């Protein structure tokens, strides 16, 4: 990427697709994304108030950015923010093979007592953020848990990478609602590990000059750039890093709303319960009614 924002005939990424990029000379990699129709589809499953809609929009951007770092097909990344007594009881999003889903469980009455733009602490109080990776190739599960601190979910995710992965990470996000619907964008950039034996690994040095350089550039990203539907993501990356010797970019996964609920899935889950337990779940018609929190659909299951 030298001299033009879209080399080699690369078409603009557009909405609902991840852009992957690396800056080899700075040992850095990144992801950028701008959500549009997929975001509207996910948010439409529930009648969220504006503050919760904004929170979930940011969480879905984070999920797309972090989830797209996984390499193996079938691997899943889940992000969960939870408290014991916060206004938001539970926020959960996940990503698998370009499929996004998420929902928020909250107290509408308590939220109404707050102003228009409640802080992260006002919504969650003392909470925690858990990031879980289920790797399809090995069947292994990795989970990191950090306090839900800072001014945004992005800051909490930066803490996750610093504490659980020891990987310097900077994230910038923005979300906006308008006549055309919701749009939310984000950029994530990380300093890669130096794998040469006998040398200090770069990812444990938060003050490495290469990292400080790219962090300053990425940190200059403006909110209006992240939510501008008319600004190709490639052009944003070019604005930030055009003075670097090389920027390698490629299209990442196309994103979609990926709720995986189905009658067959719930039948399999319910079949693991004993007959007495299933009998207690049945309604007057003899069905077990399951409400999918992600897509807000009702399933009438007979098992």
N, C-alpha and C positions, 0 to 999 in steps of 0.2 A: 504494500500500500504506500506508494511513493509518488507524490505529485497529483494524485486524483483519489477521490474518496471511494470509488468502486472499481478496483482493478480487474483486469481480465474479464470484463463483461459481467461481473457479478451484479445481479439484479438487486434493487433495494429490498431489504428484509421485510419491511412492512409491519403491519400489526400482527400480534399473536405468533411471532416467530423469534427464536433466540438467535442472536449473533454472537459467534465465538471469535475471540481475537487473542493474539499473543504478541508480545514485544520482546523478541528473543534477546536483543542486546541489553535488556534490563531484567532478564529472568522473570518476566511477569506474564500472567495470563488473565483473561477477563471474559465476562459475559455481559451482554446488554439486551434488554427486551423492552417492548412497549405493548401492553395489553389493551385490547379494545373490545370487539364483539364477544370473545371468550369471557372476558371479565363481566360484561353485562349479563351474559347467560348465567354465570355462577351466582351473581348478586341477586338475580331475579327470583331465585328459589325461595327467598324469604323477604318479608317487608322490613328490611333493616333500616333503622334511623340513620341519618347522615354520618354521625360519628362512627358507628359500627361499620357502615358501608366503607368508609375511608380506611378504617383499620384493616378490614378484610382485604381490600384492594392492595394495600401495602404488603400484607402477608402473602398474598398470591404472587406478587412480583418477586418477593424474596424466595418463595418456593420454586418459582421458575428458574431464577438465577442459580440457586444452590443445587436444585435437583438436576439441572442440565450439566452439572459437573460430573455426574455419574456416567460411566462409560458402558457398562454391560446392559444389554437388552433385558428387560424384565426387572431390573433393580428399582427399588423404590426409596424415595426420601420423604420422611414425614416430619413436619414441624408442628410442635404443640406448645401452646402457652396456657398455663393454668394457675389458678389461685384457689385458696380455701374460702375466702370471703369477699373477693373482689366483685365489682360490677360485672366484669366479664368472668364467667365461671370457666369457660373453656374456649379456646380458639385452636382449630386444627386444620391443617392443609397438607396435601401430599401431592407427589409428582411421580409418575411412572411412564416412561416412554413418550413423553410429550403431553401426557394427559394430566390436567390439573383439576383439583377439587378442593373445596374448603367450606367451612361454616363457623359461625360464632354463636355461642350460647351465653346469654347475658340477662341481666335484670333490667327490664324496660322502665320500671318505676324508679329505681335508683338512678338510672341514667338520665331520666328527665329532670332530676334535681341539679344536674351539672349544667355548665354553660355550653356554648356551641362547639368549642374546641377543647375538650378535656385532655389532660396530659396522660401519658402512658401510666404513670403512678395512680392517677385518679381512676383509671379504668381497671387496673389490675391490683393495686396495692402491693403487698409483698407476694410476688409470684416467681415462677421459674419458666425457663424456656428449654425445651428438650428437642434435640435434632436427632433423628434415628435414620440410619442407613441400613436397608436390607439388600444385600448383594446377591443377585441371582446366580452368578457364576460359582460362588463358594457356599451359598446358603448361610453365610455369616451375618450377624446383626451387630452394628456398632451404634452406641448412643452416647451423646454428650449432653450434660445438663448444666445450665448456668443460671444465676439469678437474673430475673427480668428487671434489669436496671438500665438507666440511661433515658434519653429523651424520646427514643423511638425503637421500634422492633429492629430496625437496621443496626442500631448500636448494640442491641443485645446479641444479634447474630455475629457482629464483629468480635464481641467478647467470646462467643462460642468458638470461633476459629482460633482466636489467640490462646484460649485456655485449653480447649480440647484437642485442637489440631496443631497448635503452635505455628500457625500460618498467618503472617501479616495480611490482613484483608481490609479493604475499604469499600463501603457500599453507599451509594446515593440513590434516593428514591423520590418519586413525586406522584401525586394522584390528583385528579380534578374531575368534577362532574359538570356537564353542560347539556345543551339541547341535543347534541349528537350522542349522548350517553356518557359513560365513565371511561376515562383513559388513565392508565397508570404505567409509569416507566421506571426503569432502574438500571444501574450499572454496578457491576462487581469487579474488582480487580485484586489480584493476589500476587504475592512474591513467591516464586517457586523455590523448592529446596535445591541446594547444591549437593549433588550426590557423590562428589569425589571423596574418597577415603583420605583421612588424615587432615581434613579441613573442617572448620566450623561450618555447620549447616546454615545456609543463609536464612532459613525460615525461623531460626531462633534469635535472629538479630533484627529487632524492630527499628534499629537506627542505621541500617545499611544504607549507604548513599543512593544506590539504585532504587531501593524501595521508597526512600524519602522523596526522590525525584518524581516517580510515577504517582505517588500518593498525593503530592501537591497538585499535579496536573489533573488527576481524576477528581480530586476534591473541589476543583473549581467548577464542576458541573452545576448548572443552574436548574432550578425547579421547572422553569418555563421550557427549557430544552428537553427535559424528560417527558413532558406531557404534550409536546407540540406534534400533532398528527402529521403535519406537513414536512417535518424535518426527518429525513431518513436516519435510521440509527447509525448507518455507516458514516454519514456526514458528521454526526455528533462525535464519533470516535476519531474522525479525521481532525475535527476542531481541537480536540484535546491533545492528540499525540502526533500531529503532522510533522513536528521537528525531529522525531525519532528516525533513526536510520531505516528501520523496517517495522511495518505493522502487518502481520499476517491475519487475514480475516476469512471466515467461511460461515456459511449458513449452518445454524444449529437446527434443532427439531422444530417442526411446526406444532403449535400448541392447540389443544382442544379441551372442552369440558369433559372430564373423564370419570363421571360417577359410574361405579361398577356394580351397582345394585341390580338384582334380578330375582325373580321368583326362585329360580334354581339355586342361587346362592343362599337365599334365606332358608330354603328347604334343607339344604345341607347343614347349615348352622343349627337349625332347630332340631334336626334329627339326632343331634348329640345330647339333647335333653331327654330325660326319662318321660314316660307317658303321663305320670302324675303331674310333673312340672308343665308339660305342654297343655294338659287339661285345664290347669289354672290360668293359662294365657288365653284360652279361647273366648270369643265373644258369644252372643246369643245364637249366632248362625253357625257356630262351630268352627269359625275361622280364627286364625291368629293374625292380627293386623299389625304389620310392621311399618313404621314411619321412617323413611330414610332421611337422616338429618342433612345430608349433602344436597339432595335434589328435591326434597320435600314431597316425594311421591309416597302414596300408601299402597302397600302390597298385602293382599288377602291370601294367606298361606294356609293350605290344608296338608297336614302331615300326621 
